[in-house]
Amino acid sequence: MAKRSTGTFKHRKNDFYPTPREAVLPLLPHLPDKFTFYEPCAGDGRLVIHLQDLSGGISIGHTDIDPGCSWVGQADAFTIEVPGSTDFVITNPPWTRSLLHPMIDYFAEQCPTWFLFDADWIHTKQAIPYLTMCEKIVSVGRVKWIEDSPHTGKDNSCWYLFDAKNRGKTIFYGR
């Protein structure tokens, strides 16, 4: 099962696939010892919990257009003004390109932004306009998006660090 597979299963509302712990582990060495973050596509808050438990990161905001638990606030990601004290936006956004690409632009203008999505994206023409903002790519590989499934996803994933101020080279970290 995969977030982008077509025809093999019914997609979840709002492209909601909770972030597994295993997908967060490769990101940890690329985060400072103490940092603050905002999670604009928090769903059920799983990524927030993983980041706080595994790294000591401090969430200064976690919202979703359709929150999956009581402590995640409701907000459309495109209405969020990230507080100036935020070190990063960190999220597992919808992989639908019509949402993903505007989110890259929107959040990378506000602060450095880590997005988790498919690894193949980097090899497409649609990635070209965003590559100058891409500072780092951290390989995750395949993860199990659907907990009760016996299978991992069909797509490899990466964490991408976007920053509108970045105009240097992109550094790739493999597994």
Secondary structure as UniProt FT lines:
FT   HELIX           13..15
FT   HELIX           21..24
FT   HELIX           25..30
FT   STRAND          36..39
FT   TURN            40..41
FT   TURN            43..44
FT   HELIX           46..55
FT   STRAND          58..64
FT   TURN            70..71
FT   STRAND          73..74
FT   HELIX           77..79
FT   TURN            84..85
FT   STRAND          88..91
FT   HELIX           97..108
FT   TURN            109..110
FT   STRAND          113..118
FT   HELIX           119..123
FT   HELIX           125..133
FT   STRAND          134..141
FT   TURN            147..148
FT   STRAND          157..162
FT   TURN            164..165
FT   STRAND          171..173
//
